[in-house]
Structures are given as structure tokens and as C-alpha cells.
Amino acid sequence: MRFVQTSMRRAQRHRVTGAAALASVVALATLTSCAEEPKNAGAKGGASITVGLTYTPNVQFSPFYVAAEKGYYKDAGLKVTLRHHGAAEDLFGALTSGKEDVIYAGGDEMLQARAKNVPVVDIATFYQKYPVGLIVPKESDIRTPADLKGRKIGTPGAFGETYFGLLALLKEGGLSTKDAKVQNIGFTQQAALTGNKVEGVMGYLNNDAVSFKEAGKAVRSITLNSGSAGDQLVGVGLGAKKKTLDKRGDDIKKFVDASLRGLRYAIDHQDEAIKLSEKYVPGLRGEKQRNNARAVLRATAPLMKNDQGELGAIDPQTWTRMADFMYDQGLLEKSVTPEDAYDTSYLPKS
């Protein structure tokens, strides 16, 4: 559950690379300037798989921590290493070099990587509903995307899911960035909205909205149209290089299955998921941090299931709409064939 990627992670990453990334919780660990020590999460023997969980150990990665602690990887005959990146590390760098076999990244990020000739393929989508929306005061008269015309809207910057989500909302309303007063506010959504510097902020439904509630600020969220008329974006999931999939397909299938078991368990047993994550996340033992993690997990669970209650599902139509939308918005360096960017054959058989 990537609460997407923390604000700290976002800030560090864009300060260094200007690339895109995901959700922002109250940081539960201290960011380091180098990669976290990888943790062996599987059997002593068995096939080795290293998964890149990006920058900061956090409860957002609880499905993987749960899969490790519950023995799902070991049961699958896998020796899994959970590898957190350094703050200055490129998201797909270790995957490209072969240091990682699988990466946890947004479908939109994978599409951008493919436009830069990184042959990454989405093999399971964790976030079935895009976790970004426009957060406005409860009493605001902004109620639809069309209402954004002429309004002051705050976003961290022209990057990442918050920006992609803003572009999609504007398009739904028949608008563009020229029609709204878009302000780059960094990761100061709460201060900007509470201080009336903007009329709405782009943020994460399972995180920023939770933070407003914890601070006593009544807000509501305007979200993307998830129907066929919307330009739905693909959230975070598991990706691997085509070469890895061709050579190690059976191992990757076992890894996907075990990880989705961890996701299911984390959704159904949230308090235990937090407890199991303590081993991996420094600072999670504090009452305030656990309460925040609990609130975030509650808000995240509905985002992980599609309308049929499935986990990990890949929707080809959504990928096609996203590829067209991102190219039209200038978010891709070149056109990408969406069918090459995902593969449903690594998901568990229903």
C-alpha cells in the first residue's frame, strides 16, 4: 500500500531527479542518503528475488512485510530481499542494472519509463483506484471538475501523481492549466489550504485527507471519473523487465501470488499488519504513529480492490486511456504501445 510514497520521499526524489512518484504519509522513518540495508524475507534456499520498495521503510509497504513475516514467500520456495532505495537513487536504476528483479512503482511511472526505453512491464496493479484527488474545505462551492475554472489550486509541483491527477480533473471539466490558477506549493498542502492561500489542494485520499481530519480540518475530495468516460490513471503495482519475465516467469508468478496474499492479509487484518511492520519500520511502535498508520490503512483498503473485489487486476482499457492521455498532455517523451506495458499472465488464476 503505497501511501503511494511519502511526502518526504517525494521531496527528496524530485529535489534530485525531477521524476514522478506516489502518496504521502507522516514519515515513520528517517530518510537516509543511501540505500537501506536489504532484508532477507524468504527461505534460506530457494529462488532469490530482490524487490525495490523505493525510498523509506514505511507501513505503506506492509503487504510485503506481512508476506515475509507470515512465511508466504518461504512457502513459495522464494528467498526474497526487500530493498529500499537511497534518496538520490533513480526509481528504475536498480531494475535496469539487474540489482532488482521487481519494482513497486506506479503504472504511470512505468509508462514514462518505457518512453525512455526502459522495458518494464506491469504484472500486478495494487491500487485499483487512483488515490489522488482535489481536497477542498467541506463548505467549498467547488463540487465538480468544471468548477475549477478561475480557482486557485495548489499542487506540489508539475510532476508525479498529484499533477497527473490535476491534469485529468481539468480535462474532465473541459479545462486546462490555463483555465485555473495553478500554484506550486511544495508539500505544504495543509498549511496552504488552512491558511486560505489556495481554494483546493491536490493530495492523496488515503493520506493527505487523513492528515486534515487528524488536524481537525473538515474537508471533502473531488476524485477522478473511474468510468469509461474518464482518463483513469493506473496506480502503483509490481513491474519487471521483459527479459526477467522471459527467463524467470515461474518464480515471478510465485512472487506475485505471495505478495497479493500479503496484501489481502494486510487489508483484512490491519492491526496485525501494523504490528508485523514494526520490525521493518523504525518508529512505528509509538501510539501516535500507530494511530496514523491505522487511519491510513482504513482509507487505503477500498482503493486496492476493483468493483469485483479483486486484487492485483490489470485493466487493458485503463492502460489504453492512460497512454493516450499522458501522450496528449506531453507527459511521455514518445508514444508508447500500452499493450506492451502490462502482462496479465503473472496474476494468480481465479
Backbone torsions as a table, in degrees:
resi	resn	phi	psi	omega
1	MET	NA	101.1	-170.8
2	ARG	-90.0	99.9	-171.8
3	PHE	-91.9	NA	NA
4	VAL	NA	-42.4	-178.6
5	GLN	155.6	137.0	-175.0
6	THR	-71.3	160.1	176.7
7	SER	-58.8	-39.9	179.1
8	MET	-61.0	-44.5	179.8
9	ARG	-60.2	-44.9	180.0
10	ARG	-58.8	-47.3	-177.2
11	ALA	-61.6	-46.5	-179.7
12	GLN	-62.8	-44.3	-174.7
13	ARG	-66.5	-45.2	-176.9
14	HIS	-75.2	-24.3	175.0
15	ARG	-64.1	-30.8	-174.8
16	VAL	-96.1	-44.5	-169.8
17	THR	-117.9	-21.1	-175.8
18	GLY	70.5	16.2	-179.6
19	ALA	-86.8	-179.2	-176.2
20	ALA	-99.8	159.4	179.1
21	ALA	-165.3	-165.5	-167.7
22	LEU	-124.2	-152.7	-152.3
23	ALA	-66.8	162.3	-170.1
24	SER	-123.6	106.1	169.9
25	VAL	-101.3	169.7	170.2
26	VAL	-59.6	125.5	-173.7
27	ALA	-63.3	131.5	-178.1
28	LEU	-105.0	3.2	178.5
29	ALA	-147.5	159.9	179.5
30	THR	-84.1	128.7	177.5
31	LEU	-66.1	140.8	176.2
32	THR	-114.4	160.2	-179.4
33	SER	-87.9	-2.4	177.4
34	CYS	-133.0	169.0	-176.2
35	ALA	-64.3	143.6	174.9
36	GLU	-65.4	151.1	176.2
37	GLU	-62.1	123.8	-179.0
38	PRO	-62.4	144.7	179.9
39	LYS	-111.2	126.2	176.6
40	ASN	-72.0	121.3	-174.1
41	ALA	-120.0	17.0	-177.5
42	GLY	-138.0	-156.6	-177.3
43	ALA	-72.4	155.9	177.9
44	LYS	-65.3	-37.8	174.4
45	GLY	-95.8	-155.5	174.8
46	GLY	84.7	172.5	-178.2
47	ALA	-74.6	133.1	-178.1
48	SER	-86.7	133.1	174.9
49	ILE	-136.3	127.5	175.9
50	THR	-107.6	125.9	-179.5
51	VAL	-113.8	132.1	178.7
52	GLY	-87.1	115.2	-179.4
53	LEU	-103.7	16.8	175.1
54	THR	65.7	-147.3	-149.8
55	TYR	-86.5	-36.4	-172.8
56	THR	-130.3	125.2	173.7
57	PRO	-55.7	128.8	-171.6
58	ASN	-160.1	156.5	178.8
59	VAL	-60.7	-16.7	176.7
60	GLN	-58.5	-25.1	-178.7
61	PHE	-97.2	17.7	-175.7
62	SER	-55.8	-33.3	178.2
63	PRO	-57.2	-36.2	-180.0
64	PHE	-77.0	-39.6	176.1
65	TYR	-62.3	-41.9	178.9
66	VAL	-63.6	-45.9	-179.6
67	ALA	-59.7	-35.7	178.2
68	ALA	-71.0	-49.6	-174.9
69	GLU	-71.6	-30.2	178.2
70	LYS	-83.4	-4.1	176.9
71	GLY	81.1	17.0	-178.2
72	TYR	-66.6	-38.9	178.5
73	TYR	-68.5	-42.7	179.3
74	LYS	-61.4	-43.4	179.4
75	ASP	-61.2	-29.3	-179.7
76	ALA	-84.5	0.5	-179.6
77	GLY	75.8	29.6	-176.9
78	LEU	-113.7	145.5	171.0
79	LYS	-109.0	97.6	-171.9
80	VAL	-101.2	131.3	174.8
81	THR	-108.6	123.2	177.1
82	LEU	-92.4	113.1	-173.4
83	ARG	-114.6	117.7	174.7
84	HIS	-92.9	134.8	-177.7
85	HIS	-73.6	163.9	167.4
86	GLY	-80.1	159.0	-175.2
87	ALA	-61.7	-30.3	-176.5
88	ALA	-96.7	6.9	-175.1
89	GLU	-84.5	137.4	176.0
90	ASP	-65.8	139.7	-175.6
91	LEU	-54.5	-44.7	-175.5
92	PHE	-101.9	7.4	-176.4
93	GLY	-61.1	-48.9	-177.8
94	ALA	-70.5	-31.2	176.2
95	LEU	-66.8	-44.2	-179.3
96	THR	-63.8	-39.1	-177.4
97	SER	-80.5	-11.5	-179.6
98	GLY	94.3	2.6	177.9
99	LYS	-73.6	-22.9	177.3
100	GLU	-124.1	145.5	177.8
101	ASP	-95.6	-30.7	-177.4
102	VAL	-136.6	147.1	177.8
103	ILE	-126.8	143.9	175.5
104	TYR	-100.2	106.6	-172.6
105	ALA	-151.6	163.9	179.9
106	GLY	-71.5	147.4	174.9
107	GLY	-60.4	-35.3	177.5
108	ASP	-66.2	-38.0	177.1
109	GLU	-66.6	-39.6	178.7
110	MET	-63.9	-38.9	179.1
111	LEU	-64.5	-41.6	176.9
112	GLN	-63.7	-38.8	179.0
113	ALA	-64.4	-40.3	178.7
114	ARG	-64.2	-32.7	177.0
115	ALA	-68.0	-16.5	176.5
116	LYS	-105.1	19.1	174.8
117	ASN	71.0	25.6	171.0
118	VAL	-93.6	115.5	-172.0
119	PRO	-80.3	53.5	-178.7
120	VAL	-85.6	142.4	-176.8
121	VAL	-127.3	130.4	176.7
122	ASP	-76.0	126.8	-177.5
123	ILE	-117.2	-5.7	175.1
124	ALA	-168.3	129.7	179.7
125	THR	-102.7	116.1	-179.0
126	PHE	-77.7	-49.5	-179.6
127	TYR	-84.6	102.9	-179.9
128	GLN	-77.6	-23.8	176.4
129	LYS	-120.4	129.6	-178.0
130	TYR	-61.4	124.7	-168.6
131	PRO	-85.2	18.3	-175.9
132	VAL	-111.0	144.8	175.5
133	GLY	-157.3	174.5	175.2
134	LEU	-91.5	121.5	-178.9
135	ILE	-99.4	124.6	-178.2
136	VAL	-130.0	158.3	174.5
137	PRO	-58.0	148.6	-176.7
138	LYS	-56.4	-34.3	-176.9
139	GLU	-86.5	0.7	-177.2
140	SER	-61.5	147.8	175.9
141	ASP	-90.9	6.7	172.5
142	ILE	-80.3	113.8	-175.2
143	ARG	-128.1	-18.7	179.2
144	THR	-136.0	162.2	177.0
145	PRO	-55.5	-33.2	-179.5
146	ALA	-64.7	-23.3	-179.5
147	ASP	-73.7	-4.5	-178.7
148	LEU	-77.4	-10.1	-178.6
149	LYS	-60.3	123.5	178.1
150	GLY	76.9	2.2	-177.0
151	ARG	-91.6	151.7	177.0
152	LYS	-85.6	112.8	-176.3
153	ILE	-118.3	128.9	180.0
154	GLY	-98.4	137.0	175.2
155	THR	-140.9	148.9	-179.4
156	PRO	-52.8	-36.1	-179.7
157	GLY	169.6	179.9	-178.3
158	ALA	-84.2	60.9	-179.3
159	PHE	-160.5	161.6	170.3
160	GLY	71.2	-180.0	-173.7
161	GLU	-62.5	-33.8	178.9
162	THR	-63.2	-37.6	178.8
163	TYR	-74.7	-42.0	177.5
164	PHE	-58.6	-43.5	-179.8
165	GLY	-63.2	-38.4	177.5
166	LEU	-62.8	-45.8	179.2
167	LEU	-59.8	-40.0	-179.5
168	ALA	-68.5	-40.4	177.4
169	LEU	-62.7	-44.2	179.3
170	LEU	-61.3	-41.7	179.9
171	LYS	-64.2	-40.0	177.6
172	GLU	-58.3	-34.2	-179.6
173	GLY	-87.9	6.9	-178.7
174	GLY	72.0	27.1	-175.7
175	LEU	-121.5	174.0	172.5
176	SER	-135.5	179.0	179.8
177	THR	-63.3	-19.8	178.1
178	LYS	-73.9	-20.0	-177.1
179	ASP	-87.7	-19.9	178.7
180	ALA	-113.7	161.8	177.8
181	LYS	-96.4	83.0	-175.4
182	VAL	-81.1	127.9	-180.0
183	GLN	-121.0	131.1	174.8
184	ASN	-82.6	112.5	-173.2
185	ILE	-112.4	7.5	-175.9
186	GLY	65.4	-153.8	-178.8
187	PHE	-98.8	56.3	-177.6
188	THR	-122.3	35.6	-174.7
189	GLN	-54.2	-45.7	-175.0
190	GLN	-65.1	-46.1	-179.9
191	ALA	-66.0	-39.4	-177.4
192	ALA	-67.1	-41.8	-178.3
193	LEU	-76.6	-43.4	-179.8
194	THR	-64.5	-34.6	-179.9
195	GLY	-86.1	7.1	177.8
196	ASN	60.5	27.4	176.6
197	LYS	-77.3	-25.8	176.6
198	VAL	-137.1	167.1	-179.0
199	GLU	-97.9	-10.7	177.8
200	GLY	-166.8	154.8	179.3
201	VAL	-131.1	144.5	173.7
202	MET	-83.0	130.6	-178.3
203	GLY	-159.1	-177.0	-177.2
204	TYR	-94.1	130.0	-175.7
205	LEU	-64.0	-30.0	-176.6
206	ASN	-98.6	14.0	-174.7
207	ASN	-147.5	-68.3	-179.8
208	ASP	-61.5	-41.9	177.8
209	ALA	-62.7	-36.6	176.8
210	VAL	-64.1	-41.8	-179.6
211	SER	-63.1	-39.0	176.8
212	PHE	-62.2	-43.3	180.0
213	LYS	-62.7	-43.4	-179.8
214	GLU	-64.3	-28.7	179.3
215	ALA	-85.7	-2.0	178.3
216	GLY	85.0	14.6	179.2
217	LYS	-96.8	118.8	180.0
218	ALA	-78.1	119.6	-178.6
219	VAL	-136.1	168.1	170.1
220	ARG	-140.7	166.4	-173.9
221	SER	-123.8	140.9	174.2
222	ILE	-105.3	118.6	-171.5
223	THR	-110.8	168.1	-179.4
224	LEU	-69.3	148.2	173.4
225	ASN	-70.3	118.0	-178.3
226	SER	-92.1	3.0	179.3
227	GLY	-81.8	-176.9	-177.1
228	SER	-65.6	-17.5	-179.3
229	ALA	-84.1	-12.8	-176.6
230	GLY	-93.0	159.8	173.8
231	ASP	-94.7	69.5	-175.7
232	GLN	-62.6	138.1	178.5
233	LEU	-100.3	153.0	-177.9
234	VAL	-95.5	123.7	-178.0
235	GLY	-79.6	-161.3	-172.1
236	VAL	-73.7	142.7	176.7
237	GLY	-158.6	-163.8	-178.7
238	LEU	-100.2	134.5	178.3
239	GLY	-130.3	151.4	177.0
240	ALA	-147.2	158.5	177.7
241	LYS	-72.1	148.5	178.8
242	LYS	-56.5	-39.0	-179.1
243	LYS	-63.0	-40.8	179.1
244	THR	-65.3	-41.9	180.0
245	LEU	-64.0	-39.5	-179.8
246	ASP	-67.4	-36.8	-175.7
247	LYS	-87.4	-31.3	-170.9
248	ARG	-130.5	38.5	-175.0
249	GLY	-55.5	-44.4	-178.1
250	ASP	-64.4	-42.6	178.7
251	ASP	-63.2	-41.6	-178.8
252	ILE	-65.8	-39.3	177.5
253	LYS	-60.7	-43.0	179.0
254	LYS	-63.9	-39.4	179.4
255	PHE	-65.4	-44.5	179.1
256	VAL	-60.9	-46.1	-179.4
257	ASP	-60.5	-46.6	-179.1
258	ALA	-65.9	-37.8	-180.0
259	SER	-68.3	-39.0	177.7
260	LEU	-69.5	-31.0	171.9
261	ARG	-62.5	-40.8	176.6
262	GLY	-63.7	-39.7	178.1
263	LEU	-63.5	-46.4	179.2
264	ARG	-59.5	-43.6	-178.7
265	TYR	-66.4	-40.4	179.8
266	ALA	-63.9	-35.7	178.2
267	ILE	-69.6	-43.1	-174.4
268	ASP	-82.5	-20.2	-177.0
269	HIS	-135.1	68.5	-169.5
270	GLN	-66.3	-41.0	178.9
271	ASP	-63.2	-41.5	178.8
272	GLU	-68.1	-35.5	178.1
273	ALA	-60.7	-41.1	177.8
274	ILE	-63.7	-43.7	179.4
275	LYS	-61.5	-43.8	-179.4
276	LEU	-67.8	-24.0	-179.1
277	SER	-79.8	-15.6	-176.7
278	GLU	-58.0	-33.7	-179.7
279	LYS	-62.0	-29.4	-173.4
280	TYR	-102.2	-21.5	-172.9
281	VAL	-115.9	102.4	177.0
282	PRO	-59.8	136.5	176.1
283	GLY	91.4	-3.6	-176.4
284	LEU	-78.5	-7.6	-177.1
285	ARG	-80.2	-11.8	179.5
286	GLY	-72.3	147.1	-176.9
287	GLU	-62.3	-42.5	-179.5
288	LYS	-62.8	-43.8	-179.5
289	GLN	-66.2	-39.5	178.6
290	ARG	-65.7	-39.9	178.9
291	ASN	-63.6	-41.6	177.3
292	ASN	-63.8	-44.7	179.4
293	ALA	-61.2	-39.0	179.6
294	ARG	-63.8	-44.0	180.0
295	ALA	-64.8	-39.7	-180.0
296	VAL	-67.2	-42.5	179.4
297	LEU	-62.7	-40.4	178.5
298	ARG	-61.6	-41.1	-179.3
299	ALA	-74.3	-24.6	-176.2
300	THR	-82.0	-37.1	-173.3
301	ALA	-49.2	-45.1	-179.4
302	PRO	-66.3	-22.1	-178.5
303	LEU	-78.0	-15.8	-173.4
304	MET	-91.0	-9.4	-177.7
305	LYS	-113.0	142.3	173.6
306	ASN	-82.4	-176.3	-175.8
307	ASP	-63.9	-19.3	177.7
308	GLN	-94.4	4.0	179.8
309	GLY	79.4	13.0	-177.6
310	GLU	-84.6	152.6	176.0
311	LEU	-111.4	141.3	174.1
312	GLY	81.7	-4.2	-173.8
313	ALA	-60.9	145.5	177.3
314	ILE	-114.2	125.7	-178.3
315	ASP	-106.3	106.7	-178.4
316	PRO	-56.1	-38.7	-178.8
317	GLN	-63.7	-37.9	178.2
318	THR	-64.7	-40.5	178.1
319	TRP	-62.5	-40.6	179.8
320	THR	-64.3	-45.7	179.5
321	ARG	-63.5	-40.5	-179.2
322	MET	-65.1	-42.8	-179.1
323	ALA	-61.2	-43.4	178.9
324	ASP	-64.9	-45.2	-177.5
325	PHE	-62.9	-48.9	-176.7
326	MET	-65.2	-36.6	178.1
327	TYR	-68.1	-44.1	180.0
328	ASP	-63.3	-30.9	-178.8
329	GLN	-87.0	1.4	179.7
330	GLY	75.3	23.5	-178.3
331	LEU	-92.2	-5.1	177.9
332	LEU	-120.3	139.9	-179.6
333	GLU	-69.7	-26.5	176.1
334	LYS	-155.3	165.8	179.6
335	SER	-64.7	140.6	-179.7
336	VAL	-122.3	135.5	175.4
337	THR	-77.3	111.1	-173.2
338	PRO	-60.8	-33.8	-178.4
339	GLU	-62.3	-22.2	178.7
340	ASP	-83.1	-11.6	-171.7
341	ALA	-93.7	-5.0	179.5
342	TYR	-144.6	159.7	178.1
343	ASP	-149.9	114.5	-175.6
344	THR	-81.2	-7.3	-172.5
345	SER	-73.6	-9.0	179.8
346	TYR	-94.5	-1.5	176.8
347	LEU	-79.7	150.8	177.3
348	PRO	-60.8	144.8	177.2
349	LYS	-73.1	133.9	-179.0
350	SER	-76.5	NA	NA
